[in-house]
């Protein structure tokens, strides 16, 4: 049976955007054997596409399913409504909540988020994504035409604003996900990693079995939608419990071992 494999990025396919050679080898072998490989990530295209290009994947599910590409074809691009992005951003600025407007092509961040990223880069100087964010323009430089391409808001909450207050800003077409009290994101409520799998599966019909690989809470919708769910050995225990199979840690060639286990290579 041929399969479509959906790979989360951070702590599944790569660490600090460094892909283990074993994972690259497994991907090329699996593609040679007729399987299709997609990434399925919360990152936008602008955040994730460049390091992935050498893998020559079959497609990409970015922005938690609201931005999907099959080869060079756009299958879905459903950004936030401009009026929603504007109103929610202004609320965050008014309430001293750090906000980044993340788009398919351009991203902007405010001073609070920039300060938070500066602290993080001191802890992890190799973090490529944070380095890119620090080079992004200030949110006050957003142009009107940019509002047609924003797919999510990323929030930092150093002032510990109650999430119930943040929720007040969230419009009906959007969804707030908090990661503890410190950070969160607002995304299109109509899409997630699970709907991304279903959208890709609908495109190909029922010709393929689907296998999802992930490590964190935002991968659970993907686990539910896929025929087989694979958790990385570095995933939290509660994530591993939701999986059909737990492979090894990413640092111990987890993807390669999982591909071998399922006879993909």
N, C-alpha and C positions, 0 to 999 in steps of 0.2 A: 504494500500500500504506500502511495506517495503522501507526503505530509507538507503542510505549511507550518513553519516554525516561527513563533513570535518571541522575540528576545527583548526583555527589558535592558536598559543600558547600564546605569550606575550600579555597581556591585553585582552585576550579572554578566554583561558582556565585557565591561571594562572597569578599571579603577583609575581615576584621574585621566580618563580618556586614553589610557594605555591598554590595548587589547592583547591578552596573552597570545603568544604564538600558537599554543595548542588550540585556542578558540578559533583563530583565523584558519588554521589547518582544517579543523572540523567543519567549518562553514564551507570552505571550498570543496571539500570531499562530499559533503551532503548535497551541495548544488550539483556537482558532477553526477551524483546518483539520482537526480531528478526531483529532489525536494526543493521547495521554495522557502526563502528566508526573508523575514521582515523584522525590523525593529518595531517595538511598541513602547513608546515612552511619553512621559509628560513634558519632555523638552520640546521647544519649538524647532522648526526646521533651521532657523538661524543659529540656534544653540548647538545642534547636533549633526548637521549634514556633512560638514567638511571632513571630520575624522573618519566618517563611515564610507566615504566614496571609494577608497581602495578595495573594499570588500565586494563591490559590485553586487549589492543585494537586489532582491527582486522587488522590494518596496519598503515603504517607510510609513509608520503610523506615528505622527507627531502630535503634540499638544493634546494628549489624552484622548485621541480619537477624533478630534475636530479638524485634523489636517492629515489626509492620507494620500499617498502617491504610490502608484503601481508603475514601475519603470519611470518613464518621463511623463506619464499621464497623471493628472490630478483627478483622483476619485472623489474626494470630499475636501472642501475648504469652507468651513463654517465659523468665521470669527465672531467675536463678541459684537453685539450691536454698538455702533459708535456712541449713541446716547447713553448706553449702559456703562461703557468704559469710561466716559467722561464723568458721569455722576458718581460712580464708585471711586474713581481716582480722587475727585475733589473731596469726598467724604474722608478718605484716608489722610489726605493732606491736612484737612481741618482738624482731625482728631490725633494728629501726630503719630500716625501709624505709617511705617515705612512701606513704600509701594514701588514696584517695578511694573511697567507696562510692557509685556513681552509679545512681540509680533513675529510673524513668519519671516519678515525681512529686517525689521528694525526693533530695537528694544531701548527703552528709556527708564532711568531710575531716579529716585529722589535722594536727598542728602542723607536721610536716616538709613536707607538701604545701603547706600555707598559706605557709610561709616561702619555698618555691620559687616559688609564684605571686606573692608580693610582689616577688621579684627580677625576674620576667618583666614585671610591670606597669611597672616602672621603665624597661625597655627599650622596651616597646610600650604606652603609656598608653591607646591606642585599642582595645585588645583587649577586646571586650565579654564574651566567654566567661570570661576570667580575672577580670574585674570581678565577674561573677556568682559565680564560685567563691569569691572572697574573702569574699562575704557569706553563704556556706553555714555551717550550724552544725557544731560540732565532732563528730567521730565518736563520742565518748563519750556523745553525746546521742541516739544511735539508739534508737528504741523497737522493741519486739518486732514490732509489726505492720508496721514498715518493711521487714523482711526479705522480705516477699512481693513486693517491687517492684524489687529491685536487679538490674540487668542487666549490670553490669560493675564491675571494680575498676580504677582508674587508679593507676599506681605512679610515684613519683619515687624515684630511687636515688642521692642525693648522696653516700652513703657507699661507693659502688661495691661493693655486695654482689654476689658472683659469681652470674650468672643461674642456674647449676646449683643453687645453694642456694635461690633463689627458686622454681625449678621443683619443689622438694620439697613445697611447700605446695599445688600445683595439683592439684585433685581430678580424677577420671576424666571428669567431665562438662564440664570447663573446659579452656581453652587459653591459654597464656601467649605473648604477642607482645612482644618487647623491641625498642625503637627505639634501637639502640646500647646503651650501658651506663646511660644517664641516666634513661630513662623506659620505661614498658611498660604493658600492659593485660592483664587476664584476662577472657575472655569465654566465652560458652556455645559449646562445641566443635561443637555440632550446627548452628550457624548462622554465616553470613558474608554478605558482600555478594552473592556469587554465588548462594547458596541463596535470598536475598531475591528476586532476579530470577526464579528458577525458581518460587518460590511465587506471585508475582504473575502470571506467565505461566500457571501452572496455573489460577488463578482465572478468567482471561479465555479460556482455551483457546488455540488456535493462530491466533487471529484477527489477532494483531499481531506485527510484527517488533520485536525489542528492540535498543535502542542505548544503550550505557553511556558516560558521560563522567566522566573522572577524571584524577588527577595524581600519585598516590602509590602506595606498595607495597600498601596495604590495598585498593586498587582492582583489583588483579590478578585476584582471584576473580570480580569483576564483569566484567572484560574477558573472562575465559574463558567465562562463562555467557551473555553477550549475543551476539546475532547479529553486531553490529558494535561494535567498541571504538574510542572516540575519546579520545586523550590531549590534554591542554592543552599549549600551547606552552611553558608554564612548568614542565611536568613534567620529572623527571630523564630523561636520555637512555635509561637502561635501561627506564623505563616507556614512553617513546615507542616503543621498539623492539617492544613487545608490542601496540601498537595497530594497527588497520587504517587509521586516519587520524589525523594530527596537525594540530590547528587552531592558531590564534594564541594568544598569551599572554592570560590573563584581563584584563590591563591594556590589551590591544589588541582587545577585543571578541571573545574566542575563541569563546564559546558562540554568539553571533550568526552569526559566519562559518561555524561548523560546521552550524548549522541551515540556512543558505543552501546550503551545499555539498550537503547531503542532501535538498534540495528540501522541507524541512519548512515553510518559510515562503516 
